[in-house]
Amino acid sequence: MPIRSAGLLIFRRITDGVEVLLVHPGGPFWANKDEGAWSIPKGLVEPGEEELAAAIRETREELGVDIDGSFHPLGEHRQPGGKTVVAWCIEADPILDVDEVQSSTFTMEWPPKSGLVKSFPEVDRAGWFSIDAAKLKILKGQLPMLVSLGRHLAL
């Protein structure tokens, strides 16, 4: 069965347009990467779990906040590695503070082959970006999600 992830493309309206919330993955592999490294909050759908419920759960795990409201489907997006991400957009409270992100953690052997196991945050930071800036920051496989959001908002 193909791997499926689910996520939320959170947006807010500002005076001169729209901003989207993106997260930067934690861990040593992503530490020095910026452009083309950011993502929507997302993660694997567990067996028997509804996809929207997985998107909401993953967002809570990565941001440390509950997102609730009216979710609009943005479709399924096949990633270069073969995984499919199903996404929804939701308008967030404009004051959602990305400086207060409290991500869950994961463990991995680091440095490789050292026998040492270290803990890292799933997300080391989050940020609000204009659509144009987000197009530079987001992983290329997720770029179509921004296009779908633009269609939904008639941008």
C-alpha positions in Angstrom: 0.0 0.0 0.0 1.4 3.4 -0.9 2.6 5.7 1.9 0.1 8.4 2.7 0.6 11.6 4.7 -1.9 14.2 5.7 -1.4 17.9 6.5 -2.8 21.3 6.9 -1.9 24.4 4.9 -2.7 27.1 7.4 -3.2 30.6 6.1 -4.1 34.0 7.4 -5.2 37.2 5.7 -3.1 40.3 6.3 -3.5 43.9 5.2 -1.8 43.4 1.8 -2.6 39.7 1.1 -2.3 36.2 2.5 0.5 34.5 4.4 0.9 30.7 4.9 2.4 28.9 7.9 5.3 26.6 7.1 7.5 24.5 9.4 11.2 23.7 9.1 12.1 20.1 9.9 14.2 19.5 12.9 17.3 17.2 13.1 20.8 17.4 11.8 20.0 16.6 8.1 17.9 19.8 7.8 19.9 22.1 10.1 21.7 24.1 7.4 19.0 23.9 4.7 16.5 26.7 4.1 15.2 27.3 0.6 13.3 24.2 -0.6 13.3 22.7 2.9 10.1 24.0 4.5 6.8 22.1 4.7 3.2 22.2 5.7 2.6 20.5 9.1 2.0 16.9 8.1 2.7 13.3 8.8 1.8 9.7 8.2 -1.8 8.5 8.4 -2.0 5.7 10.9 -3.8 2.5 9.9 -7.6 3.0 10.4 -7.2 6.7 11.0 -9.2 9.2 9.0 -7.0 11.5 6.9 -8.3 14.8 8.2 -7.9 13.5 11.8 -4.3 12.6 11.0 -3.7 16.1 9.5 -5.1 17.7 12.7 -3.1 15.4 15.0 0.2 15.9 13.1 -0.3 19.7 13.2 -0.8 19.5 17.0 2.3 17.4 17.3 4.4 19.7 15.2 3.2 23.1 16.4 1.9 22.3 19.9 -1.5 24.0 19.2 -4.9 22.8 18.2 -6.3 24.0 14.9 -10.0 23.9 14.5 -12.5 25.4 12.1 -13.6 25.0 8.5 -11.2 22.8 6.6 -11.2 22.9 2.7 -9.7 20.0 0.8 -6.8 20.9 -1.5 -6.5 17.4 -3.0 -3.8 14.7 -3.1 -0.3 15.5 -4.1 2.2 12.9 -5.1 5.7 13.6 -3.8 8.9 13.0 -5.7 9.7 10.1 -3.4 6.4 8.4 -4.1 4.5 9.3 -1.0 1.1 10.9 -1.4 0.2 13.9 0.8 -3.5 14.8 1.1 -3.9 18.4 2.3 -6.6 20.7 3.6 -6.4 24.5 4.0 -7.7 26.4 7.0 -7.7 30.1 7.9 -6.0 30.6 11.2 -6.3 33.1 13.9 -4.1 35.9 12.6 -2.3 36.1 16.0 -1.1 32.4 16.0 2.4 32.9 17.3 5.0 30.9 15.5 7.6 31.8 18.2 5.6 29.6 20.6 6.0 26.4 18.6 6.4 23.4 20.9 7.1 20.3 18.7 7.2 16.7 19.7 10.5 15.0 19.3 12.1 12.0 17.7 15.2 10.0 18.4 18.0 8.8 16.1 21.5 7.7 16.2 23.7 10.7 15.8 26.4 11.0 14.6 25.9 8.0 12.3 27.5 4.8 13.5 28.4 6.4 16.8 26.1 4.3 19.0 24.8 7.6 20.5 21.0 8.2 20.4 19.9 11.8 20.5 16.6 13.5 20.6 15.6 16.2 18.1 12.4 18.2 17.6 10.2 17.2 14.6 10.0 20.9 13.8 12.7 23.3 14.9 10.9 26.5 13.8 7.8 27.8 12.0 7.2 31.0 10.1 4.5 33.0 8.3 5.4 33.6 4.6 3.8 35.5 1.7 2.8 33.2 -1.1 5.8 34.3 -3.2 8.2 33.7 -0.3 6.6 30.4 0.4 7.1 29.2 -3.2 10.9 29.5 -2.5 10.9 28.0 0.9 8.5 25.0 0.5 9.7 21.5 -0.7 9.2 21.4 -4.4 6.7 18.4 -4.1 4.5 20.6 -2.0 4.4 23.6 -4.3 1.2 22.4 -6.0 -0.5 22.8 -2.6 0.2 26.6 -2.8 -1.3 26.6 -6.3 -4.4 24.8 -5.0 -4.7 27.4 -2.1 -4.4 30.2 -4.6 -7.3 28.7 -6.6 -9.4 28.2 -3.5 -8.8 31.9 -2.4 -9.1 33.1 -6.0 -5.6 34.8 -5.8 
